[in-house]
Amino acid sequence: MYTIYILYSLPHNKIYIGFTTNIAARFLSHNQLGNKGWAIKYRPWQIIHTEVFNTKQEALLREKELKTGKGREWIWNELIANLQL
């Protein structure tokens, strides 16, 4: 199984879109274990959305779609605007 996920950093008002085969390990990496990369600068993260796919190709296509202007607009207008923080 392949999971695309969207993370949100409330203190920094940032989003991160990615894909993985192990969401728990990846989330731990983003919030605690990782020591390099863009995401560590905007900790802490919370998972605000996930979608599961059977194939890597399907997951990568959805990730790419979410990273477009329309995809990011949907994230900000539908997901983040409706968060109960």
Gaussian input, Z-matrix of N, CA and C with variables (Angstrom, degrees):
# hf/3-21g

backbone

0 1
 N
 C     1     B1
 C     2     B2     1     A1
 N     3     B3     2     A2     1     D1
 C     4     B4     3     A3     2     D2
 C     5     B5     4     A4     3     D3
 N     6     B6     5     A5     4     D4
 C     7     B7     6     A6     5     D5
 C     8     B8     7     A7     6     D6
 N     9     B9     8     A8     7     D7
 C    10    B10     9     A9     8     D8
 C    11    B11    10    A10     9     D9
 N    12    B12    11    A11    10    D10
 C    13    B13    12    A12    11    D11
 C    14    B14    13    A13    12    D12
 N    15    B15    14    A14    13    D13
 C    16    B16    15    A15    14    D14
 C    17    B17    16    A16    15    D15
 N    18    B18    17    A17    16    D16
 C    19    B19    18    A18    17    D17
 C    20    B20    19    A19    18    D18
 N    21    B21    20    A20    19    D19
 C    22    B22    21    A21    20    D20
 C    23    B23    22    A22    21    D21
 N    24    B24    23    A23    22    D22
 C    25    B25    24    A24    23    D23
 C    26    B26    25    A25    24    D24
 N    27    B27    26    A26    25    D25
 C    28    B28    27    A27    26    D26
 C    29    B29    28    A28    27    D27
 N    30    B30    29    A29    28    D28
 C    31    B31    30    A30    29    D29
 C    32    B32    31    A31    30    D30
 N    33    B33    32    A32    31    D31
 C    34    B34    33    A33    32    D32
 C    35    B35    34    A34    33    D33
 N    36    B36    35    A35    34    D34
 C    37    B37    36    A36    35    D35
 C    38    B38    37    A37    36    D36
 N    39    B39    38    A38    37    D37
 C    40    B40    39    A39    38    D38
 C    41    B41    40    A40    39    D39
 N    42    B42    41    A41    40    D40
 C    43    B43    42    A42    41    D41
 C    44    B44    43    A43    42    D42
 N    45    B45    44    A44    43    D43
 C    46    B46    45    A45    44    D44
 C    47    B47    46    A46    45    D45
 N    48    B48    47    A47    46    D46
 C    49    B49    48    A48    47    D47
 C    50    B50    49    A49    48    D48
 N    51    B51    50    A50    49    D49
 C    52    B52    51    A51    50    D50
 C    53    B53    52    A52    51    D51
 N    54    B54    53    A53    52    D52
 C    55    B55    54    A54    53    D53
 C    56    B56    55    A55    54    D54
 N    57    B57    56    A56    55    D55
 C    58    B58    57    A57    56    D56
 C    59    B59    58    A58    57    D57
 N    60    B60    59    A59    58    D58
 C    61    B61    60    A60    59    D59
 C    62    B62    61    A61    60    D60
 N    63    B63    62    A62    61    D61
 C    64    B64    63    A63    62    D62
 C    65    B65    64    A64    63    D63
 N    66    B66    65    A65    64    D64
 C    67    B67    66    A66    65    D65
 C    68    B68    67    A67    66    D66
 N    69    B69    68    A68    67    D67
 C    70    B70    69    A69    68    D68
 C    71    B71    70    A70    69    D69
 N    72    B72    71    A71    70    D70
 C    73    B73    72    A72    71    D71
 C    74    B74    73    A73    72    D72
 N    75    B75    74    A74    73    D73
 C    76    B76    75    A75    74    D74
 C    77    B77    76    A76    75    D75
 N    78    B78    77    A77    76    D76
 C    79    B79    78    A78    77    D77
 C    80    B80    79    A79    78    D78
 N    81    B81    80    A80    79    D79
 C    82    B82    81    A81    80    D80
 C    83    B83    82    A82    81    D81
 N    84    B84    83    A83    82    D82
 C    85    B85    84    A84    83    D83
 C    86    B86    85    A85    84    D84
 N    87    B87    86    A86    85    D85
 C    88    B88    87    A87    86    D86
 C    89    B89    88    A88    87    D87
 N    90    B90    89    A89    88    D88
 C    91    B91    90    A90    89    D89
 C    92    B92    91    A91    90    D90
 N    93    B93    92    A92    91    D91
 C    94    B94    93    A93    92    D92
 C    95    B95    94    A94    93    D93
 N    96    B96    95    A95    94    D94
 C    97    B97    96    A96    95    D95
 C    98    B98    97    A97    96    D96
 N    99    B99    98    A98    97    D97
 C   100   B100    99    A99    98    D98
 C   101   B101   100   A100    99    D99
 N   102   B102   101   A101   100   D100
 C   103   B103   102   A102   101   D101
 C   104   B104   103   A103   102   D102
 N   105   B105   104   A104   103   D103
 C   106   B106   105   A105   104   D104
 C   107   B107   106   A106   105   D105
 N   108   B108   107   A107   106   D106
 C   109   B109   108   A108   107   D107
 C   110   B110   109   A109   108   D108
 N   111   B111   110   A110   109   D109
 C   112   B112   111   A111   110   D110
 C   113   B113   112   A112   111   D111
 N   114   B114   113   A113   112   D112
 C   115   B115   114   A114   113   D113
 C   116   B116   115   A115   114   D114
 N   117   B117   116   A116   115   D115
 C   118   B118   117   A117   116   D116
 C   119   B119   118   A118   117   D117
 N   120   B120   119   A119   118   D118
 C   121   B121   120   A120   119   D119
 C   122   B122   121   A121   120   D120
 N   123   B123   122   A122   121   D121
 C   124   B124   123   A123   122   D122
 C   125   B125   124   A124   123   D123
 N   126   B126   125   A125   124   D124
 C   127   B127   126   A126   125   D125
 C   128   B128   127   A127   126   D126
 N   129   B129   128   A128   127   D127
 C   130   B130   129   A129   128   D128
 C   131   B131   130   A130   129   D129
 N   132   B132   131   A131   130   D130
 C   133   B133   132   A132   131   D131
 C   134   B134   133   A133   132   D132
 N   135   B135   134   A134   133   D133
 C   136   B136   135   A135   134   D134
 C   137   B137   136   A136   135   D135
 N   138   B138   137   A137   136   D136
 C   139   B139   138   A138   137   D137
 C   140   B140   139   A139   138   D138
 N   141   B141   140   A140   139   D139
 C   142   B142   141   A141   140   D140
 C   143   B143   142   A142   141   D141
 N   144   B144   143   A143   142   D142
 C   145   B145   144   A144   143   D143
 C   146   B146   145   A145   144   D144
 N   147   B147   146   A146   145   D145
 C   148   B148   147   A147   146   D146
 C   149   B149   148   A148   147   D147
 N   150   B150   149   A149   148   D148
 C   151   B151   150   A150   149   D149
 C   152   B152   151   A151   150   D150
 N   153   B153   152   A152   151   D151
 C   154   B154   153   A153   152   D152
 C   155   B155   154   A154   153   D153
 N   156   B156   155   A155   154   D154
 C   157   B157   156   A156   155   D155
 C   158   B158   157   A157   156   D156
 N   159   B159   158   A158   157   D157
 C   160   B160   159   A159   158   D158
 C   161   B161   160   A160   159   D159
 N   162   B162   161   A161   160   D160
 C   163   B163   162   A162   161   D161
 C   164   B164   163   A163   162   D162
 N   165   B165   164   A164   163   D163
 C   166   B166   165   A165   164   D164
 C   167   B167   166   A166   165   D165
 N   168   B168   167   A167   166   D166
 C   169   B169   168   A168   167   D167
 C   170   B170   169   A169   168   D168
 N   171   B171   170   A170   169   D169
 C   172   B172   171   A171   170   D170
 C   173   B173   172   A172   171   D171
 N   174   B174   173   A173   172   D172
 C   175   B175   174   A174   173   D173
 C   176   B176   175   A175   174   D174
 N   177   B177   176   A176   175   D175
 C   178   B178   177   A177   176   D176
 C   179   B179   178   A178   177   D177
 N   180   B180   179   A179   178   D178
 C   181   B181   180   A180   179   D179
 C   182   B182   181   A181   180   D180
 N   183   B183   182   A182   181   D181
 C   184   B184   183   A183   182   D182
 C   185   B185   184   A184   183   D183
 N   186   B186   185   A185   184   D184
 C   187   B187   186   A186   185   D185
 C   188   B188   187   A187   186   D186
 N   189   B189   188   A188   187   D187
 C   190   B190   189   A189   188   D188
 C   191   B191   190   A190   189   D189
 N   192   B192   191   A191   190   D190
 C   193   B193   192   A192   191   D191
 C   194   B194   193   A193   192   D192
 N   195   B195   194   A194   193   D193
 C   196   B196   195   A195   194   D194
 C   197   B197   196   A196   195   D195
 N   198   B198   197   A197   196   D196
 C   199   B199   198   A198   197   D197
 C   200   B200   199   A199   198   D198
 N   201   B201   200   A200   199   D199
 C   202   B202   201   A201   200   D200
 C   203   B203   202   A202   201   D201
 N   204   B204   203   A203   202   D202
 C   205   B205   204   A204   203   D203
 C   206   B206   205   A205   204   D204
 N   207   B207   206   A206   205   D205
 C   208   B208   207   A207   206   D206
 C   209   B209   208   A208   207   D207
 N   210   B210   209   A209   208   D208
 C   211   B211   210   A210   209   D209
 C   212   B212   211   A211   210   D210
 N   213   B213   212   A212   211   D211
 C   214   B214   213   A213   212   D212
 C   215   B215   214   A214   213   D213
 N   216   B216   215   A215   214   D214
 C   217   B217   216   A216   215   D215
 C   218   B218   217   A217   216   D216
 N   219   B219   218   A218   217   D217
 C   220   B220   219   A219   218   D218
 C   221   B221   220   A220   219   D219
 N   222   B222   221   A221   220   D220
 C   223   B223   222   A222   221   D221
 C   224   B224   223   A223   222   D222
 N   225   B225   224   A224   223   D223
 C   226   B226   225   A225   224   D224
 C   227   B227   226   A226   225   D225
 N   228   B228   227   A227   226   D226
 C   229   B229   228   A228   227   D227
 C   230   B230   229   A229   228   D228
 N   231   B231   230   A230   229   D229
 C   232   B232   231   A231   230   D230
 C   233   B233   232   A232   231   D231
 N   234   B234   233   A233   232   D232
 C   235   B235   234   A234   233   D233
 C   236   B236   235   A235   234   D234
 N   237   B237   236   A236   235   D235
 C   238   B238   237   A237   236   D236
 C   239   B239   238   A238   237   D237
 N   240   B240   239   A239   238   D238
 C   241   B241   240   A240   239   D239
 C   242   B242   241   A241   240   D240
 N   243   B243   242   A242   241   D241
 C   244   B244   243   A243   242   D242
 C   245   B245   244   A244   243   D243
 N   246   B246   245   A245   244   D244
 C   247   B247   246   A246   245   D245
 C   248   B248   247   A247   246   D246
 N   249   B249   248   A248   247   D247
 C   250   B250   249   A249   248   D248
 C   251   B251   250   A250   249   D249
 N   252   B252   251   A251   250   D250
 C   253   B253   252   A252   251   D251
 C   254   B254   253   A253   252   D252

   B1=1.4442
   B2=1.5313
   B3=1.3140
   B4=1.4560
   B5=1.5259
   B6=1.3093
   B7=1.4582
   B8=1.5162
   B9=1.3275
   B10=1.4596
   B11=1.5203
   B12=1.3131
   B13=1.4606
   B14=1.5179
   B15=1.3178
   B16=1.4543
   B17=1.5206
   B18=1.3230
   B19=1.4500
   B20=1.5195
   B21=1.3241
   B22=1.4608
   B23=1.5194
   B24=1.3288
   B25=1.4517
   B26=1.5205
   B27=1.3093
   B28=1.4597
   B29=1.5251
   B30=1.3455
   B31=1.4708
   B32=1.5287
   B33=1.3284
   B34=1.4660
   B35=1.5316
   B36=1.3309
   B37=1.4662
   B38=1.5354
   B39=1.3315
   B40=1.4648
   B41=1.5217
   B42=1.3383
   B43=1.4593
   B44=1.5269
   B45=1.3339
   B46=1.4587
   B47=1.5175
   B48=1.3134
   B49=1.4584
   B50=1.5233
   B51=1.3273
   B52=1.4510
   B53=1.5104
   B54=1.3358
   B55=1.4599
   B56=1.5133
   B57=1.3363
   B58=1.4544
   B59=1.5248
   B60=1.3214
   B61=1.4653
   B62=1.5301
   B63=1.3333
   B64=1.4642
   B65=1.5322
   B66=1.3222
   B67=1.4668
   B68=1.5280
   B69=1.3180
   B70=1.4710
   B71=1.5279
   B72=1.3151
   B73=1.4625
   B74=1.5224
   B75=1.3027
   B76=1.4671
   B77=1.5265
   B78=1.3268
   B79=1.4567
   B80=1.5298
   B81=1.3192
   B82=1.4612
   B83=1.5278
   B84=1.3071
   B85=1.4586
   B86=1.5277
   B87=1.3168
   B88=1.4654
   B89=1.5244
   B90=1.3221
   B91=1.4595
   B92=1.5250
   B93=1.3467
   B94=1.4605
   B95=1.5259
   B96=1.3091
   B97=1.4582
   B98=1.5206
   B99=1.3139
   B100=1.4627
   B101=1.5182
   B102=1.3393
   B103=1.4594
   B104=1.5257
   B105=1.3300
   B106=1.4604
   B107=1.5228
   B108=1.3045
   B109=1.4556
   B110=1.5259
   B111=1.3077
   B112=1.4527
   B113=1.5251
   B114=1.3115
   B115=1.4641
   B116=1.5224
   B117=1.3140
   B118=1.4674
   B119=1.5273
   B120=1.3198
   B121=1.4655
   B122=1.5223
   B123=1.3225
   B124=1.4646
   B125=1.5310
   B126=1.3016
   B127=1.4581
   B128=1.5203
   B129=1.3064
   B130=1.4511
   B131=1.5253
   B132=1.3136
   B133=1.4577
   B134=1.5167
   B135=1.3215
   B136=1.4562
   B137=1.5229
   B138=1.3126
   B139=1.4597
   B140=1.5251
   B141=1.3281
   B142=1.4640
   B143=1.5224
   B144=1.3432
   B145=1.4671
   B146=1.5221
   B147=1.3352
   B148=1.4618
   B149=1.5233
   B150=1.3151
   B151=1.4637
   B152=1.5252
   B153=1.3222
   B154=1.4628
   B155=1.5269
   B156=1.3388
   B157=1.4608
   B158=1.5268
   B159=1.3040
   B160=1.4640
   B161=1.5198
   B162=1.3301
   B163=1.4619
   B164=1.5240
   B165=1.3141
   B166=1.4614
   B167=1.5247
   B168=1.3127
   B169=1.4584
   B170=1.5310
   B171=1.3303
   B172=1.4692
   B173=1.5316
   B174=1.3206
   B175=1.4655
   B176=1.5241
   B177=1.3122
   B178=1.4588
   B179=1.5231
   B180=1.3223
   B181=1.4711
   B182=1.5226
   B183=1.3349
   B184=1.4648
   B185=1.5225
   B186=1.3319
   B187=1.4642
   B188=1.5286
   B189=1.3110
   B190=1.4710
   B191=1.5288
   B192=1.3292
   B193=1.4582
   B194=1.5364
   B195=1.3215
   B196=1.4652
   B197=1.5247
   B198=1.3146
   B199=1.4589
   B200=1.5266
   B201=1.3346
   B202=1.4662
   B203=1.5260
   B204=1.3004
   B205=1.4636
   B206=1.5163
   B207=1.3339
   B208=1.4676
   B209=1.5224
   B210=1.3150
   B211=1.4545
   B212=1.5166
   B213=1.3226
   B214=1.4606
   B215=1.5269
   B216=1.3136
   B217=1.4652
   B218=1.5298
   B219=1.3404
   B220=1.4594
   B221=1.5301
   B222=1.3293
   B223=1.4652
   B224=1.5246
   B225=1.3299
   B226=1.4659
   B227=1.5288
   B228=1.3113
   B229=1.4702
   B230=1.5181
   B231=1.3112
   B232=1.4636
   B233=1.5233
   B234=1.3103
   B235=1.4667
   B236=1.5225
   B237=1.3164
   B238=1.4628
   B239=1.5183
   B240=1.3185
   B241=1.4643
   B242=1.5151
   B243=1.3292
   B244=1.4612
   B245=1.5302
   B246=1.3251
   B247=1.4636
   B248=1.5216
   B249=1.3010
   B250=1.4653
   B251=1.5186
   B252=1.3253
   B253=1.4733
   B254=1.5121
   A1=109.19
   A2=114.72
   A3=121.75
   A4=108.19
   A5=115.76
   A6=120.93
   A7=110.17
   A8=115.96
   A9=119.42
   A10=105.32
   A11=115.20
   A12=119.18
   A13=110.15
   A14=114.02
   A15=121.13
   A16=106.84
   A17=115.25
   A18=121.75
   A19=108.64
   A20=114.73
   A21=120.31
   A22=108.81
   A23=116.19
   A24=122.93
   A25=107.97
   A26=116.30
   A27=120.87
   A28=112.93
   A29=119.65
   A30=118.82
   A31=113.72
   A32=116.56
   A33=120.66
   A34=112.92
   A35=116.73
   A36=122.73
   A37=111.61
   A38=115.08
   A39=122.22
   A40=109.59
   A41=115.44
   A42=121.43
   A43=108.92
   A44=114.79
   A45=122.39
   A46=107.00
   A47=116.45
   A48=122.36
   A49=107.76
   A50=116.69
   A51=119.72
   A52=111.97
   A53=115.30
   A54=120.45
   A55=108.91
   A56=115.76
   A57=120.96
   A58=110.28
   A59=115.27
   A60=120.55
   A61=110.51
   A62=116.79
   A63=120.87
   A64=108.50
   A65=116.49
   A66=120.97
   A67=111.87
   A68=118.46
   A69=120.24
   A70=111.35
   A71=117.01
   A72=120.99
   A73=110.85
   A74=116.86
   A75=120.53
   A76=110.92
   A77=116.41
   A78=120.66
   A79=110.38
   A80=117.45
   A81=121.86
   A82=110.32
   A83=116.56
   A84=121.55
   A85=111.09
   A86=116.88
   A87=120.48
   A88=111.81
   A89=117.54
   A90=120.55
   A91=115.50
   A92=118.30
   A93=118.47
   A94=114.91
   A95=117.80
   A96=120.29
   A97=114.63
   A98=117.36
   A99=120.27
   A100=111.19
   A101=116.69
   A102=119.93
   A103=113.06
   A104=116.45
   A105=120.01
   A106=108.42
   A107=115.28
   A108=120.34
   A109=112.58
   A110=114.69
   A111=123.44
   A112=112.11
   A113=117.10
   A114=121.19
   A115=113.69
   A116=119.10
   A117=119.04
   A118=112.11
   A119=117.41
   A120=120.92
   A121=112.56
   A122=117.26
   A123=120.25
   A124=112.59
   A125=117.50
   A126=121.57
   A127=110.17
   A128=118.96
   A129=129.64
   A130=112.19
   A131=115.38
   A132=123.32
   A133=109.74
   A134=115.08
   A135=120.51
   A136=108.11
   A137=116.39
   A138=120.72
   A139=107.28
   A140=115.96
   A141=118.94
   A142=112.82
   A143=117.24
   A144=119.26
   A145=109.50
   A146=116.40
   A147=121.74
   A148=108.62
   A149=115.17
   A150=122.81
   A151=106.59
   A152=117.04
   A153=122.15
   A154=109.67
   A155=115.61
   A156=122.26
   A157=109.81
   A158=115.83
   A159=121.13
   A160=112.86
   A161=116.79
   A162=119.13
   A163=111.23
   A164=113.95
   A165=120.59
   A166=110.32
   A167=116.40
   A168=120.83
   A169=111.45
   A170=116.85
   A171=120.38
   A172=110.98
   A173=116.08
   A174=120.35
   A175=110.97
   A176=117.41
   A177=120.50
   A178=111.97
   A179=116.39
   A180=119.58
   A181=111.13
   A182=116.94
   A183=120.38
   A184=111.06
   A185=116.93
   A186=120.26
   A187=109.97
   A188=115.80
   A189=120.56
   A190=110.67
   A191=116.72
   A192=121.28
   A193=110.99
   A194=116.82
   A195=120.16
   A196=112.60
   A197=116.88
   A198=120.82
   A199=113.41
   A200=117.36
   A201=120.71
   A202=109.13
   A203=115.70
   A204=120.56
   A205=112.33
   A206=116.67
   A207=120.41
   A208=111.35
   A209=116.65
   A210=120.21
   A211=111.85
   A212=116.53
   A213=120.74
   A214=111.14
   A215=116.48
   A216=119.91
   A217=110.28
   A218=117.23
   A219=121.38
   A220=110.46
   A221=116.15
   A222=120.21
   A223=110.58
   A224=116.66
   A225=119.88
   A226=112.06
   A227=117.39
   A228=120.12
   A229=114.10
   A230=117.68
   A231=120.30
   A232=112.87
   A233=117.05
   A234=118.98
   A235=112.27
   A236=116.71
   A237=120.23
   A238=111.23
   A239=117.42
   A240=119.67
   A241=111.82
   A242=118.37
   A243=122.28
   A244=113.35
   A245=117.72
   A246=119.97
   A247=110.75
   A248=115.58
   A249=121.54
   A250=107.28
   A251=116.91
   A252=120.66
   A253=112.22
   D1=144.56
   D2=-179.67
   D3=-123.39
   D4=133.65
   D5=-176.30
   D6=-119.37
   D7=129.02
   D8=167.44
   D9=-95.94
   D10=146.80
   D11=-176.89
   D12=-141.77
   D13=153.77
   D14=175.86
   D15=-123.79
   D16=125.47
   D17=176.94
   D18=-106.53
   D19=151.45
   D20=177.14
   D21=-132.64
   D22=135.01
   D23=175.00
   D24=-108.05
   D25=105.27
   D26=-179.45
   D27=-62.50
   D28=-45.70
   D29=-178.09
   D30=-61.92
   D31=-28.01
   D32=-176.14
   D33=-110.27
   D34=-5.65
   D35=-178.42
   D36=52.94
   D37=50.15
   D38=-178.79
   D39=-121.68
   D40=152.90
   D41=173.59
   D42=-118.68
   D43=155.79
   D44=175.80
   D45=-138.22
   D46=131.71
   D47=-179.56
   D48=-118.11
   D49=129.59
   D50=-179.64
   D51=-152.50
   D52=-178.58
   D53=176.69
   D54=-142.22
   D55=152.45
   D56=-175.09
   D57=-159.71
   D58=167.95
   D59=171.12
   D60=-104.82
   D61=-5.68
   D62=-179.62
   D63=-141.56
   D64=89.71
   D65=-173.46
   D66=-63.71
   D67=-37.62
   D68=-178.87
   D69=-63.91
   D70=-45.68
   D71=179.85
   D72=-67.04
   D73=-39.03
   D74=-179.07
   D75=-67.26
   D76=-41.12
   D77=178.60
   D78=-64.01
   D79=-42.08
   D80=176.72
   D81=-60.49
   D82=-41.28
   D83=178.12
   D84=-61.84
   D85=-45.11
   D86=-179.71
   D87=-63.64
   D88=-38.81
   D89=-173.42
   D90=-94.19
   D91=-23.99
   D92=-173.69
   D93=-136.78
   D94=-47.77
   D95=-168.90
   D96=-84.01
   D97=-33.36
   D98=-177.00
   D99=-63.13
   D100=141.39
   D101=179.26
   D102=-126.75
   D103=9.85
   D104=175.28
   D105=-150.93
   D106=161.04
   D107=177.04
   D108=107.09
   D109=169.87
   D110=-175.56
   D111=-63.47
   D112=-42.16
   D113=-171.23
   D114=-65.41
   D115=-28.42
   D116=-176.16
   D117=-68.55
   D118=-22.46
   D119=-178.84
   D120=-71.42
   D121=-16.96
   D122=-171.65
   D123=-118.90
   D124=23.77
   D125=177.08
   D126=-65.38
   D127=153.19
   D128=-1.10
   D129=-84.19
   D130=154.08
   D131=178.10
   D132=-108.12
   D133=152.69
   D134=168.99
   D135=-129.73
   D136=144.68
   D137=177.51
   D138=-79.46
   D139=124.15
   D140=179.27
   D141=-111.89
   D142=-11.69
   D143=-178.85
   D144=-163.46
   D145=140.54
   D146=172.36
   D147=-139.73
   D148=153.31
   D149=172.92
   D150=-141.19
   D151=137.84
   D152=-176.74
   D153=-110.32
   D154=137.72
   D155=-178.99
   D156=-129.69
   D157=154.18
   D158=179.48
   D159=-80.56
   D160=-28.71
   D161=-177.70
   D162=-122.11
   D163=152.63
   D164=177.86
   D165=-62.13
   D166=-39.30
   D167=-178.86
   D168=-60.60
   D169=-44.59
   D170=178.62
   D171=-62.06
   D172=-43.06
   D173=-179.38
   D174=-64.69
   D175=-43.66
   D176=-179.76
   D177=-65.64
   D178=-37.15
   D179=176.94
   D180=-63.86
   D181=-42.38
   D182=179.02
   D183=-67.55
   D184=-40.65
   D185=177.39
   D186=-59.53
   D187=-45.69
   D188=179.69
   D189=-61.30
   D190=-40.89
   D191=178.42
   D192=-62.38
   D193=-42.78
   D194=-179.58
   D195=-67.91
   D196=-24.09
   D197=-179.82
   D198=-84.98
   D199=-1.32
   D200=175.88
   D201=-79.39
   D202=171.66
   D203=176.16
   D204=-57.82
   D205=-44.77
   D206=179.45
   D207=-66.03
   D208=-38.90
   D209=178.50
   D210=-63.96
   D211=-45.19
   D212=178.39
   D213=-66.25
   D214=-36.94
   D215=176.35
   D216=-60.88
   D217=-43.47
   D218=178.08
   D219=-61.16
   D220=-42.72
   D221=179.72
   D222=-60.01
   D223=-50.45
   D224=-177.74
   D225=-68.09
   D226=-41.71
   D227=-174.74
   D228=-81.53
   D229=-31.26
   D230=-175.82
   D231=-103.45
   D232=-46.17
   D233=-175.87
   D234=-82.57
   D235=-56.52
   D236=-174.13
   D237=-71.41
   D238=-38.66
   D239=179.42
   D240=-61.95
   D241=-25.90
   D242=-177.17
   D243=-103.12
   D244=7.37
   D245=178.47
   D246=-66.30
   D247=141.43
   D248=174.03
   D249=-98.63
   D250=88.25
   D251=-175.76
   D252=-96.69

